[in-house]
Amino acid sequence: MSTCYANPDPQFQPALRLITGITRASKASVTTSFDHDYVTGTIIRFYIPIDCGMQQINGKISPITVTGTNTFLVDINSMNFDEFAIPVTPAWYQNTCSYVIPIGELNNQLTAAVQDVR
């Protein structure tokens, strides 16, 4: 299994988060490896290596709706997408770290993008 790391206490928030699961649903639910600290309205971009499946969502951008400390919904219908799975034995040359990167907000005021946690 690949060694994936995301700093749980980065200097600036919001930060990238590792993905441990994505559901196949009319609004996909995403689970992160630890608390994401995102707010509803954060816009994220997906990075999904080919070995993890669900290539249909790779590179897609969506605002999120927070549903839990390490879960959120995206407005992407993934019902007909391939399954998402982290490979147990990835190819030695393949990076298998799936993550989301925050790229903006849909809020009237910036709330998450101004947190400097130094």
N, C-alpha and C positions, 0 to 999 in steps of 0.2 A: 504494500500500500504506500502511496506517495506521502511524503511529509509535507503537509500544508500548514501554513501559519498565517494568522492575521492578528495584529496587535489588538488585544481587548481594551487597552487604554491608550489610544493614539493621541498625539498632540492636538490634532484637529478632528472635529466631528462634523458630519457623519463620515464614516470610513468604510472601506470595503469589508464585506463579510463573506465567510466561506459558506457554501450551501451544502446541507446534508440531505435535503429532500425537496422535490417538487412534485405536486400532485397533478394528475390528469383530470382536469375539471373545466367547467365553463369559465371560472375565474381561478387560475392556478394558485395554490397555496405554496409558499416557499418557507422552508425551515432552515435557519442558520445554525452554525455550530455553537454559538453563544449569543447572549443578548445583543441585538443589533443597534439599539438606541436610535432607531429611525422614528420619524413622525409621519402620520398620514399626510399624503401629498408629496412626499419625497419621490423624485423620479430616479429610477435605477436602470442600469444596463446590465444584461446578463453576459457572463463569459462561461461557456460550457465546453470543456475539451471533448473531442470526438469519442473517447473511450467511455464517457459517462452517459452516452445516449442523448435523447431529447435535443438533437441538433436544431430542431425547428425553432427553439426558443433562444438559441445562441445569437447574441448581438442585438436582440430585441430590447426596446426601451419602453418603460411603462411607469405611470405613477402607482404608488402602493397605498393600501389600506392596512394599517397595523391591526393585527388580531391577537397578538401576544408578545411577550418579551423577545422571543426568538422566532416569531412567525408573522407573515404578512401575506395579503392577497395582491395579485397583479391583475389588471384588466386584459388578460390574454387567455383566449380559449385554447386550452392544451388537451382537450378530450381526444383528439385524433393524433396527438404527438406520440413519438416513441417513449418508452419508459425511461425515467431518469434513474440511474444507479451508479454508485461509486464502485469501480472495479476492485475486487479483492487483490488481484495480481495484475497490475497494469503493465504494459510493455515497458521495458527498461528505459526507453527513449521518450516516453510520453508523460507529459505533465497532466495529472488528473485532478488538479485543484479547480473546483467550480466555485465561482464567486459572483457577487453582485457589487456594482460600483455605483454609488450615488452621484448623479450628474446635475441635479437641480431640484427645485421645489415648485409646487402648484399653489402655494399659500399667498395670501395678500401681504403678509410680512414674512421675511426670512426668520424662521425659528430655529431650525437645526443647523443651518449653514454658518451661523455666526458663533457657534460654541467653540471657544478656544480654551481647551482644558489644561493648558500648561500650568 
